[in-house]
Amino acid sequence: MTQKIIRVIWIAFAAGLIGFVLFVWAVSGNFLGLFGELPDFQELENPQSEVASELYSSDGMLMGSYFRENRSPVSYYELSPNLVNALIATEDVRFEKHSGIDLQSMGRVLFKSLILRQSAGGGSTLSQQTAKNLFKTRNLESQGILSRVPGLRMLIIKTKEWIVAAKLEKSYTKDEILTLYLNTSEYGSNAYGIKTASKTFFNKEPADLNVQESAVLVGLFKAPSYYSPVFNPDNSLRRRNTVLYQMEKYDMLTESEYDSLTKMPIELDYKVENQNQGMATYFREVIKSDLIKWTKENLKPDGTPYDLFGDGLKIYTTIDSRMQRYAEEAVDEHMRELQKKFEKEMGNRDPWIDNNGQVISNFIETQVKRTEAYRNLVKRYGADSDSINIKLNEKKRMKVFSWDLGEIDTLLSTMDSMRHYKKFLQTGFVSMDPKSGHIKAWVGGINYKHFKFDHVRQGKRQPGSTFKAFVYAAAIENGYSPCYTVVDQPIEINIPNQPTWTPKNADGKFSYENMSIRLAMAQSVNSVSAYMMKKLGPRIVVETAHRLGIISDLEEVPALALGTSDVSVMEMVGAMGTFVNQGEHIVPFYIDRIEDKNGNLLQQFTPKKKPAMSEEHAYLMLHMLRGGFEETRGTSQGVPWSLRDEGNELGGKTGTTQNASDGWYMGLSKDLVSGVWVGGDDRAIHFRSWTSGQGGQTARPIWVKYMSKVYADKSLGITKGPFPRPERPLSIEIDCSKYELENSRFSDFDYDAKKNDF
C-alpha cells in the first residue's frame, strides 16, 4: 500500500514536472497563439524603452529634454554604491546568487502564502522586474487568448517573466541588469529612470546620492505615488526607514548608522523638469519644430523615422550657457525696471492707445476673440450666445505673472487675465558670432511660462531706423562715400496716386546744415535717409537688404527708408553680421550636430554662406555704424565708456517706430552681433511719450548690460579691439575731416540751405 502511494506521488510529480515543462515550452513559443508573444533575441540584445532626447549647449551643459517619459540612461559606473546596496537589500538580496529565478524565494513565498496564509512579498527577482519594465509583459498587447481565463493570466505573466529573466541573465552581466532596472523604472513626478529621479528629487547625479537619499528613491519602487516624498512625506519617511532597516539587516549599515539615519528628515531639492523652466526656454521650444521636421526627413537603419520624444537623440547647439545666462539676466534686470517706468507713465490709464493718444475702446473685447478659449466657447454655445460673455467673465483660480511678487495665486476671469497680461512690455534678444553664424544667446520674451510667443524668430515688427543701415549700405555700394554730404531739410517725394511723402525728423525739426551721411546715420536723421532713398530708389535698397540677409517681404516704397516693413530680430542680426564678416553672409546657425543615444553621429550641420558685398564696402559700413559712438550726438553716445575703452570699436544703431510701439537696438563688436526689440504684444500698446519709448531707452540698455557681463567673463574669450580692416588699402578717404568736397566725385552737387534742390 505504501509503495502504491509512493508510486502515485512519483507519477503525479513526474506528470506535474512534464506538464510544467510543456507549459513553459508552450508559453515560450506562444503555442497556437494562446499565450502572447515574447521578445525575440534581437529585442533582448537591444531592449527598447523610451529615452528623452537631450539638448546641449556648446559648452556641454544640458539645457533641456524632449520626452513623453522623461528618462536619460546611465551606466553602472555612474551609480552610487549606496544606491546599489539599498536596491539589493530591499528588492533582491540574493541577486548575485541566482540566475534570474530565485527558487528559494519562490518556495518561501509559496509556503508563507499557501500554508501560513501570511504576506510574503512577490518573490520576483530584479531580473524578473527588469523583464517586466523592458518588455511590458503585463500589457494587453502581450497577452494571448488564454490570458482571459481567470487564474491563468497571472501564471502566464509570471512564466513569461521567468523565461525572459533567464534569457536576460545569459545576455547581460549582473551589473548591467541592475542598471537596466534602475534606468527603466518609474519614480513618480514625471521621472523615469534613476538619472531623472535623482535630478527631480535631489538635484544630484546618481553617483552623488547619499544613503538616505538612495533609500528614498528605492522606496518609491513599491508605489511611486503613495510613497512620494513630495505628496506623501510621512509615508515616504516610513518607507525610507524600512529600506534602511533592510540595509542594516544585511550588514550594509551598522546599527549606529541605522539609528542615526532614521532620525534624519528627508531633505529635498525638488524640481520637476518641464518646458516652462530652465535655460533658453524660448529657444528650446522654437527649435523643436526644426527637430521634428528633421526626424521626419531622416530614417533609422530599420527604415522608420526618428522619434524626438523617445529615441534619446543628443542635440548639440551653438548656444553658450554662460552667454545665455548673461542675456537672460540682462533682460530680466532691464525689463523689470522698464515695466515700472511704463506703469508710472500710464498711471491709471490703459496702455492700448490710438495715434491720437486716446485709449482704444473695446480693445480687450476685440482681442479675446482671437483666443483659443473664445473659439472653444463659440463651438460649445454658438456665436451669438450670451453664455460666451458669462463664461468669459466668470472668475476662476489661476496663477498669473508679476515682476515683483513672482506668480500670484488669485481669482480672475478670462477677460481680467487678458487685461492683466496685455499691459506687459515684451522683448526679443539674440546674439551671434558673426564669423561662424553661431547663435550664442536667445531670449524670446520676459517669461516663457506665461508668455509663449517668441519675439526672436517668430515675431516680426517694423525695425524703424535700424533699417537705415541697408539704405546706407546700398549708397556705399553705389559709390557714395561716408563723407558724402546732404542738407538736413524737408524732402518731398512724389508717389504715384498717393499724397506726396515728406518725412519729419524725430524731433520734428530740421537743422538746414550740411552733414555727412555718416553723421546723419549716427544721429538717425530721417530727412537724409529719405534723400538717399530718393537717389537710389526703393528697388535697389530692397535688393541690397535681401542680399545681406533680410528674408521677409519688403515693400518697395520710399517710406522703407524709415523701416516700415516688418522683419524679425533674427534676420536683422544675420544681415548686420554680414558687415562684421567682411561681406560674407552666414545664415544664423544654432544646431551643430545630432547624435543617437549611443553617441553615433547622425548629422553634422554646416552653416550656409554666400558672398553678399565686397570686403571694402562691408568695412565702410562698420565705419558708418561706429558713427553712433563717435559722432556728435550719435544715438549710441549713451553707452558707458567702460564698453568703449581699451581701443574697442563698436557699431550700433537705434530704431523707434513712429508711435514708439517698437524700440530696437543693433549692437556690433568684432566678436558678436546682437539685436534687441522691445514693445507690447500689440502695436497699440506703447509709451505715451515717444522719448520714453525710443530704442535708446527701451532696447539699448539690454545690449549694454549683456555686453558688460560678457566682457567681464574672461573665460568666454570675447575681447575688446578694432574691427578687422581689409588687407588692401581703402580706395576712398574715410576721415571726413580730411575730405575735400571740391575734389570729390560729388562736387557737382550744390545745396540751397533753405529749400529742396529737386
C-alpha positions in Angstrom: 0.0 0.0 0.0 2.8 2.3 0.9 4.6 1.5 -2.3 1.5 2.3 -4.3 1.2 5.7 -2.6 4.8 6.5 -3.3 4.4 5.4 -6.9 1.4 7.6 -7.3 3.2 10.5 -5.8 6.2 10.0 -8.1 3.8 9.7 -11.1 2.0 12.8 -10.1 5.3 14.6 -9.6 6.7 13.4 -12.9 3.4 14.3 -14.6 3.4 17.7 -13.0 7.0 18.3 -13.9 6.4 17.2 -17.5 3.3 19.3 -17.6 5.1 22.3 -16.3 8.0 21.9 -18.8 5.4 21.6 -21.6 3.6 24.6 -20.3 6.8 26.7 -20.2 7.6 25.4 -23.7 4.2 26.4 -24.9 4.4 29.8 -23.4 7.9 30.4 -24.7 6.8 29.5 -28.3 3.3 31.1 -28.0 1.8 27.7 -29.0 -1.2 28.3 -31.3 -1.1 32.0 -30.3 -2.7 31.1 -27.0 -0.2 32.9 -24.7 1.0 36.0 -26.4 4.4 36.9 -27.9 7.7 37.0 -26.1 10.6 39.3 -27.1 12.9 37.7 -29.7 16.7 37.5 -29.5 17.2 40.9 -31.2 14.8 42.6 -28.8 16.7 41.0 -25.8 20.0 42.2 -27.2 18.7 45.7 -27.9 15.8 46.3 -25.5 13.8 49.4 -26.4 12.5 51.9 -23.9 11.6 55.5 -24.4 14.6 57.8 -23.8 14.3 61.5 -23.7 16.2 63.4 -26.3 18.6 65.9 -24.8 19.6 69.4 -25.9 23.1 70.6 -25.0 24.9 73.9 -25.1 28.2 74.4 -27.0 30.0 74.2 -23.6 28.4 70.9 -22.7 25.6 72.0 -20.4 22.3 70.1 -20.6 19.7 72.7 -21.5 16.6 70.6 -21.6 14.9 67.5 -22.9 12.1 66.4 -25.2 10.1 63.5 -23.9 6.9 61.6 -23.3 8.7 59.7 -20.5 11.5 61.8 -19.0 14.3 59.2 -19.0 18.0 59.5 -19.5 20.0 56.3 -19.0 23.2 56.0 -17.1 25.9 53.3 -16.8 26.7 51.2 -13.8 29.7 53.2 -13.0 27.6 56.4 -12.7 25.6 54.8 -9.8 26.3 55.5 -6.1 27.3 52.3 -4.2 24.7 53.5 -1.6 22.0 53.2 -4.3 23.1 49.7 -5.3 23.2 48.5 -1.7 19.7 49.9 -1.0 18.3 48.3 -4.1 19.7 44.8 -3.5 18.9 44.9 0.3 15.3 45.8 -0.4 14.3 44.2 -3.7 16.6 41.1 -4.2 19.2 40.3 -1.5 20.1 37.0 -3.3 20.6 38.9 -6.6 24.2 37.7 -7.0 23.4 34.1 -6.3 20.5 33.2 -8.7 20.3 33.1 -12.4 17.2 35.1 -12.9 14.8 32.9 -11.0 15.2 32.5 -7.2 13.7 29.1 -6.3 14.5 29.7 -2.6 12.5 32.9 -2.6 9.7 31.3 -4.6 9.5 28.5 -2.1 9.4 30.9 0.8 6.6 32.9 -0.8 4.5 29.7 -1.6 5.0 28.4 1.9 4.0 31.6 3.7 1.2 32.4 1.3 -0.4 28.9 0.9 0.4 27.2 4.2 0.8 30.1 6.8 -1.6 32.5 5.0 0.9 35.3 5.5 2.0 38.1 3.2 5.5 37.2 1.9 6.1 39.7 -0.9 6.1 38.9 -4.6 9.3 36.9 -4.7 10.2 38.5 -8.1 13.9 38.9 -8.7 15.4 42.1 -10.1 15.9 40.2 -13.4 12.1 39.5 -13.5 11.3 43.1 -12.6 13.6 44.3 -15.3 11.9 42.0 -17.8 8.6 43.5 -16.7 9.9 47.0 -17.2 11.5 46.4 -20.5 9.0 44.3 -22.3 5.7 45.3 -20.7 4.8 41.7 -20.0 1.6 42.7 -18.2 0.2 44.9 -21.0 -2.8 43.7 -23.0 -0.7 43.8 -26.2 1.5 40.9 -25.0 -1.4 38.7 -23.8 -2.9 35.7 -25.7 -6.3 34.1 -25.7 -5.7 32.1 -22.5 -4.9 35.3 -20.6 -8.6 35.9 -20.4 -9.1 32.7 -18.3 -9.4 33.6 -14.6 -6.4 32.3 -12.7 -4.3 31.6 -15.7 -3.4 35.2 -16.6 -1.0 35.8 -13.7 0.5 32.3 -14.1 1.2 33.1 -17.8 2.6 36.5 -16.9 4.9 35.1 -14.2 6.1 32.3 -16.6 6.9 34.9 -19.2 8.9 36.9 -16.7 10.8 33.8 -15.6 11.6 33.0 -19.2 12.7 36.5 -20.1 14.6 36.9 -16.8 16.6 33.7 -17.5 17.4 35.0 -21.0 18.5 38.3 -19.7 20.9 36.6 -17.3 22.5 34.9 -20.3 22.7 38.2 -22.3 23.8 40.6 -19.6 26.1 40.8 -16.6 24.6 41.4 -13.1 25.8 45.0 -13.1 24.1 45.6 -16.5 20.8 44.1 -15.3 20.8 46.1 -12.2 21.5 49.3 -14.2 18.7 48.4 -16.7 16.3 48.1 -13.8 17.2 51.5 -12.4 17.1 53.1 -15.9 13.7 51.7 -16.8 11.8 52.1 -13.5 9.2 54.9 -12.8 9.7 57.1 -9.8 6.7 59.4 -9.9 6.7 63.2 -10.6 7.2 62.5 -14.3 10.6 61.0 -13.5 11.6 57.8 -15.4 15.0 56.3 -14.8 17.4 56.9 -12.0 19.2 59.9 -13.5 16.0 61.9 -13.9 14.7 60.8 -10.5 18.0 62.0 -8.8 17.7 65.3 -10.5 14.0 65.7 -9.8 14.1 65.0 -6.1 17.6 65.9 -5.0 19.1 67.9 -7.9 22.0 65.4 -7.9 23.7 63.0 -10.3 23.1 59.3 -9.3 26.7 58.9 -8.4 26.4 61.6 -5.7 23.4 60.2 -3.8 24.0 59.5 -0.1 22.5 56.6 1.9 19.2 58.3 3.0 18.6 59.7 -0.5 19.2 56.3 -2.1 16.8 54.8 0.4 14.1 57.3 -0.5 14.4 56.6 -4.2 14.5 52.8 -3.8 11.4 53.1 -1.5 9.5 54.5 -4.4 9.5 51.2 -6.3 6.8 49.8 -4.1 4.3 52.6 -5.0 5.6 55.9 -6.5 2.6 58.0 -5.6 1.8 56.5 -2.2 5.5 56.8 -1.1 6.2 60.2 -2.8 8.4 62.4 -0.6 6.6 65.4 -2.1 3.0 64.4 -1.8 3.1 61.9 1.0 6.1 62.7 3.1 5.1 60.7 6.1 4.7 57.6 4.0 8.0 58.2 2.3 9.8 58.6 5.6 8.4 55.3 6.9 9.3 53.6 3.7 12.8 55.1 3.7 13.4 53.8 7.2 12.2 50.3 6.1 14.8 50.4 3.3 17.5 51.5 5.8 16.4 48.6 8.1 16.9 46.2 5.3 20.4 47.6 4.7 21.2 47.2 8.4 19.8 43.7 8.4 22.1 42.6 5.7 25.2 44.3 7.1 25.3 47.2 4.7 24.9 49.6 7.6 26.0 49.4 11.2 23.4 49.6 13.9 24.6 53.1 14.9 24.5 54.3 11.3 20.9 53.0 11.0 19.8 54.7 14.3 21.4 58.0 13.2 19.9 58.0 9.7 16.4 57.1 10.7 16.2 60.2 12.8 17.1 62.5 9.9 14.3 64.3 8.0 14.0 63.9 4.2 15.7 66.9 2.6 14.6 67.5 -0.9 15.7 69.8 -3.7 12.6 69.1 -5.8 12.1 70.4 -9.3 10.1 68.7 -12.0 11.6 69.3 -15.4 9.3 70.8 -17.9 9.4 73.1 -20.9 8.5 76.2 -18.8 11.7 76.1 -16.7 15.4 76.0 -17.2 17.7 77.6 -19.6 16.8 79.1 -23.0 13.1 78.1 -22.8 12.1 80.1 -25.9 15.0 78.7 -27.9 14.2 75.1 -26.9 10.6 75.5 -27.9 11.2 77.3 -31.2 13.8 74.8 -32.5 11.6 71.9 -31.5 9.7 72.3 -34.8 13.1 72.2 -36.7 13.9 69.0 -34.9 10.6 67.3 -35.5 11.0 68.2 -39.2 14.5 66.6 -39.1 13.1 63.4 -37.6 10.5 63.1 -40.3 13.1 63.5 -43.0 15.7 61.1 -41.6 15.2 57.4 -41.2 16.7 54.9 -38.8 18.5 51.8 -40.1 15.3 49.9 -39.8 13.6 52.4 -42.2 11.4 54.1 -39.6 11.6 57.8 -38.8 13.4 59.0 -35.7 11.3 59.9 -32.7 12.4 63.2 -31.0 10.4 62.2 -27.9 11.5 58.6 -27.4 14.8 57.9 -29.3 17.2 59.6 -26.9 18.8 61.8 -29.5 21.5 64.1 -28.4 21.3 67.6 -30.0 24.3 69.8 -29.7 23.6 73.5 -30.2 25.7 76.6 -30.7 24.2 78.3 -27.6 26.8 79.1 -24.9 25.3 78.5 -21.5 27.3 81.4 -19.9 26.3 83.9 -22.6 22.7 82.7 -22.4 22.6 83.3 -18.7 24.0 86.8 -19.1 21.4 87.5 -21.8 18.6 86.3 -19.5 19.9 88.3 -16.6 20.2 91.4 -18.8 16.6 91.0 -20.0 15.3 90.4 -16.5 17.2 93.3 -14.9 16.2 95.9 -17.5 12.6 94.8 -18.3 11.7 94.7 -14.6 12.7 98.4 -14.3 11.3 99.4 -17.7 7.9 97.9 -16.7 7.8 100.1 -13.6 8.5 103.2 -15.8 5.8 102.1 -18.2 3.2 101.7 -15.5 4.2 105.0 -13.9 3.8 106.9 -17.2 0.4 105.2 -17.8 -0.9 105.8 -14.3 -4.4 104.5 -14.1 -4.9 104.6 -17.8 -4.9 101.6 -20.1 -1.8 101.3 -22.4 -3.7 100.5 -25.6 -3.9 103.8 -27.3 -4.5 105.1 -30.8 -2.4 107.6 -32.9 -4.2 110.4 -31.1 -3.2 109.2 -27.7 -6.7 108.0 -26.8 -7.5 104.7 -25.2 -8.9 102.3 -27.7 -12.4 101.3 -26.6 -13.4 97.6 -26.6 -9.7 96.7 -27.1 -9.8 93.7 -24.8 -13.2 92.6 -26.1 -11.7 92.5 -29.6 -8.5 90.8 -28.6 -10.2 88.0 -26.7 -12.0 86.9 -29.9 -8.6 85.8 -31.2 -8.0 83.4 -28.4 -8.5 79.6 -28.3 -10.7 80.0 -25.2 -13.2 82.2 -27.2 -13.2 79.8 -30.1 -14.0 76.9 -27.8 -16.9 78.7 -26.3 -18.3 79.5 -29.7 -18.1 75.8 -30.6 -19.9 75.0 -27.4 -22.6 77.6 -27.2 -22.9 79.2 -30.6 -21.6 82.5 -31.9 -24.5 84.6 -30.6 -25.0 83.0 -27.2 -25.0 85.1 -24.1 -23.2 82.2 -22.3 -20.0 83.2 -24.0 -19.8 86.6 -22.3 -20.9 85.0 -19.0 -18.1 82.4 -19.2 -15.5 84.9 -20.3 -16.3 87.0 -17.2 -16.6 84.0 -14.8 -13.8 84.2 -12.2 -11.6 81.1 -11.6 -8.5 80.4 -9.6 -5.3 80.9 -11.6 -1.6 81.9 -11.2 -0.6 85.0 -13.0 2.8 86.5 -13.7 4.2 89.6 -11.9 7.7 91.1 -11.8 7.8 91.9 -8.1 5.8 89.1 -6.5 6.5 86.2 -8.9 3.5 84.1 -9.6 0.3 85.4 -7.9 -2.3 82.9 -6.9 -5.6 84.7 -7.5 -9.2 84.7 -8.8 -9.6 86.2 -12.3 -11.8 85.8 -15.3 -10.5 85.2 -18.8 -11.2 88.9 -19.5 -9.4 90.0 -16.4 -6.4 87.8 -17.2 -6.1 89.2 -20.7 -6.3 92.7 -19.4 -3.6 91.9 -16.9 -1.2 90.3 -19.4 -1.7 92.8 -22.2 -0.2 95.5 -20.0 3.3 93.9 -20.0 6.1 95.0 -22.3 7.9 92.2 -24.2 11.3 91.8 -25.7 13.3 89.7 -28.1 17.1 89.4 -27.8 19.6 87.3 -29.8 23.4 87.3 -30.0 25.5 85.8 -32.8 29.1 85.1 -33.6 29.3 86.9 -37.0 32.3 84.8 -38.2 30.7 81.4 -37.7 27.0 82.4 -37.7 26.6 80.6 -34.4 23.8 81.9 -32.2 25.2 82.3 -28.7 22.2 83.5 -26.8 18.4 83.7 -27.4 15.8 85.2 -25.2 12.4 85.3 -26.9 10.3 87.1 -24.2 10.1 88.0 -20.5 8.8 84.7 -19.1 8.1 81.6 -21.2 5.6 80.0 -18.8 3.2 82.9 -19.1 4.1 84.4 -22.5 4.7 81.7 -25.0 5.2 83.8 -28.2 8.8 84.1 -29.3 10.0 87.6 -30.4 13.3 86.5 -31.9 12.3 84.4 -34.9 8.5 84.1 -34.8 7.7 87.7 -34.1 8.1 90.4 -36.8 7.8 94.1 -36.3 8.8 97.3 -38.0 12.5 97.9 -37.4 12.3 101.7 -37.6 15.7 103.5 -38.1 17.7 100.3 -37.7 16.7 99.6 -41.3 18.7 102.7 -42.4 21.8 100.6 -42.3 20.6 98.9 -45.5 19.8 102.2 -47.2 23.3 103.4 -46.5 24.8 100.0 -47.5 23.1 100.5 -50.9 24.5 104.0 -51.0 28.1 102.8 -50.2 27.8 100.1 -52.9 26.7 102.6 -55.4 29.7 104.8 -54.9 28.7 107.2 -52.1 31.4 107.9 -49.6 30.7 108.0 -45.8 31.8 111.6 -46.1 29.2 112.5 -48.8 27.2 115.4 -47.5 23.5 116.2 -47.6 21.5 119.0 -46.2 19.1 118.3 -43.4 16.0 119.8 -44.8 12.5 118.8 -45.7 12.3 116.2 -48.6 9.3 115.8 -50.8 9.0 112.5 -52.7 6.1 112.1 -55.2 4.4 108.8 -55.1 2.0 107.9 -58.0 -1.7 108.1 -57.0 -0.7 108.9 -53.4 0.0 112.1 -51.4 3.5 113.5 -51.5 5.6 112.0 -48.8 7.5 114.4 -46.6 9.1 112.6 -43.6 9.8 114.5 -40.4 12.8 114.1 -38.2 12.3 112.5 -34.8 12.2 115.9 -33.0 10.1 117.5 -35.8 12.9 120.0 -36.6 15.4 120.4 -39.5 18.9 121.9 -38.9 19.4 123.0 -42.6 23.0 122.1 -42.2 25.3 120.1 -44.4 26.2 116.8 -42.8 28.0 113.7 -43.9 25.9 110.6 -44.3 27.9 109.1 -41.5 26.9 111.8 -39.2 23.3 111.6 -40.5 23.2 107.9 -39.8 24.8 108.4 -36.3 22.1 111.0 -35.4 19.4 109.0 -37.2 18.3 112.0 -39.3 15.2 111.0 -41.3 15.5 113.6 -44.0 18.9 112.4 -45.1 17.8 108.8 -45.2 14.8 109.8 -47.3 17.1 111.8 -49.6 19.3 108.8 -50.2 16.3 106.6 -50.8 15.1 109.0 -53.4 18.6 109.0 -55.0 18.9 105.2 -55.0 15.2 104.1 -55.4 13.4 101.6 -53.2 14.1 98.6 -55.5 17.9 98.9 -55.0 17.5 99.2 -51.3 15.2 96.1 -51.1 17.7 94.1 -53.3 20.6 95.1 -51.0 18.7 94.2 -47.8 17.7 90.8 -49.2 21.2 90.1 -50.4 22.6 91.0 -47.0 20.3 88.6 -45.2 16.8 90.0 -44.8 14.3 87.3 -45.9 11.0 89.0 -45.1 9.0 90.6 -47.9 9.9 94.3 -48.1 7.5 96.8 -49.7 9.3 98.9 -52.4 8.1 102.3 -51.2 10.1 105.4 -50.2 9.0 105.1 -46.5 11.0 101.8 -46.3 14.0 104.2 -45.6 12.5 104.6 -42.1 11.9 100.8 -41.6 8.2 100.4 -42.4 8.2 96.7 -43.4 8.1 94.0 -40.6 11.2 91.9 -40.0 12.4 89.6 -37.2 15.2 90.2 -34.8 16.9 87.1 -36.1 17.2 88.2 -39.7 18.3 91.7 -38.6 21.2 90.1 -36.7 22.0 87.8 -39.6 22.1 90.7 -42.0 24.2 93.0 -39.7 26.6 90.2 -39.2 27.5 90.4 -42.9 29.3 93.7 -42.2 31.4 92.2 -39.5 32.1 89.0 -41.5 33.8 91.1 -44.2 30.9 91.0 -46.6 30.1 87.2 -46.4 26.6 86.5 -45.2 26.0 83.5 -43.0 22.5 82.3 -42.2 22.1 82.3 -38.4 23.0 78.9 -37.2 22.1 77.1 -34.0 22.2 73.3 -34.3 25.7 72.0 -34.6 25.2 68.2 -34.7 22.7 65.4 -33.8 23.8 62.1 -32.4 21.9 58.9 -31.5 21.5 57.8 -27.9 24.8 55.8 -28.2 26.8 58.8 -29.4 26.9 57.9 -33.1 26.9 60.9 -35.3 23.7 61.2 -37.4 24.3 64.6 -38.9 26.8 67.4 -38.7 25.3 70.7 -39.8 27.2 73.3 -41.6 26.3 77.0 -42.0 25.0 78.4 -45.3 27.3 81.1 -46.6 27.3 83.4 -49.6 29.2 86.5 -50.7 26.9 89.5 -50.2 29.1 92.6 -50.6 32.8 93.4 -51.0 35.2 93.4 -48.1 35.8 97.1 -48.5 32.1 98.0 -48.6 31.5 95.9 -45.5 34.2 97.7 -43.7 32.9 101.1 -44.8 29.5 100.1 -43.3 31.2 99.2 -40.0 32.8 102.7 -40.1 29.3 104.1 -40.7 27.9 102.2 -37.7 30.7 103.3 -35.5 29.5 106.8 -36.0 26.7 106.3 -33.4 29.5 106.1 -30.8 32.0 108.5 -32.4 30.0 111.3 -34.0 28.5 114.3 -32.1 25.0 113.4 -30.7 25.3 109.9 -32.0 22.5 107.6 -30.8 25.0 105.3 -29.1 26.7 108.1 -27.1 24.8 107.0 -24.0 26.7 103.7 -23.9 29.1 103.6 -20.9 32.7 104.3 -21.6 33.6 101.0 -20.0 32.5 99.2 -23.1 34.4 101.5 -25.4 37.8 101.7 -23.7 40.9 99.7 -24.5 40.7 100.6 -28.1 37.4 98.8 -28.5 35.5 99.5 -31.7 31.7 99.1 -31.6 28.9 99.8 -34.0 25.3 100.5 -33.1 22.0 101.6 -34.5 18.9 102.5 -32.6 15.4 102.2 -34.1 12.0 103.5 -33.0 8.7 103.4 -34.9 6.6 106.5 -35.3 4.4 106.0 -32.2 7.1 104.2 -30.2 5.4 100.8 -30.5 8.7 99.3 -31.3 12.1 100.1 -29.8 15.2 98.5 -31.4 18.9 98.4 -30.9 21.5 96.6 -33.0 25.0 96.3 -31.4 28.1 95.1 -33.2 31.6 94.2 -32.0 34.4 92.3 -33.6 33.2 89.1 -31.9 29.4 89.5 -31.5 26.4 91.0 -33.3 23.3 91.3 -31.1 19.8 92.6 -31.7 17.1 93.7 -29.2 13.5 94.6 -29.8 11.2 95.9 -27.0 7.5 96.6 -27.3 4.0 95.5 -26.5 2.5 92.3 -27.8 0.1 94.5 -29.8 1.2 97.6 -31.7 -1.4 99.7 -29.9 0.5 99.1 -26.6 3.3 101.6 -26.1 4.6 104.5 -24.1 2.6 107.7 -24.4 5.8 109.7 -24.8 8.0 109.0 -27.9 11.1 109.9 -25.8 10.3 107.2 -23.2 9.6 104.6 -25.9 12.6 105.2 -28.2 15.0 102.3 -28.8 17.8 104.1 -26.9 15.8 103.9 -23.8 13.9 100.6 -24.1 16.2 98.3 -26.1 19.8 99.6 -25.9 20.2 99.1 -22.1 19.7 95.3 -22.6 22.6 95.2 -25.0 24.8 97.3 -22.7 24.1 95.0 -19.7 24.7 91.9 -21.8 28.0 93.1 -23.3 29.2 94.3 -19.9 28.7 90.8 -18.4 30.2 89.1 -21.5 33.4 91.3 -21.4 33.7 90.7 -17.6 33.8 86.9 -18.2 37.3 86.2 -19.5 36.6 82.5 -19.9 34.5 83.3 -22.9 37.4 84.7 -25.0 35.3 87.7 -26.1 37.8 90.5 -26.1 37.8 94.2 -26.9 39.5 95.5 -30.0 39.1 97.0 -33.5 37.1 95.6 -36.3 39.2 93.7 -38.9 40.4 96.1 -41.6 40.7 95.0 -45.2 44.2 93.9 -46.3 44.1 96.2 -49.3 44.2 99.9 -48.7 40.8 101.6 -48.9 40.0 103.2 -52.2 38.5 106.3 -50.5 39.3 108.5 -47.6 37.0 107.9 -44.6 38.4 110.6 -42.3 35.8 113.3 -43.2 37.9 116.0 -41.5 40.4 115.4 -44.3 37.8 115.1 -47.1 37.7 118.0 -49.5 34.3 118.1 -51.2 35.5 120.1 -54.2 38.0 117.4 -55.1 35.5 114.6 -54.8 33.4 113.0 -57.5 30.3 114.5 -55.8 31.3 118.2 -56.2 28.7 118.9 -58.8 26.0 118.8 -56.1 25.2 122.2 -54.6 22.6 122.6 -51.9 20.5 125.6 -51.0 20.3 125.6 -47.2 16.7 126.8 -47.3 14.9 124.7 -50.0 15.0 121.5 -51.9 17.1 121.1 -54.9 14.6 118.7 -56.5 
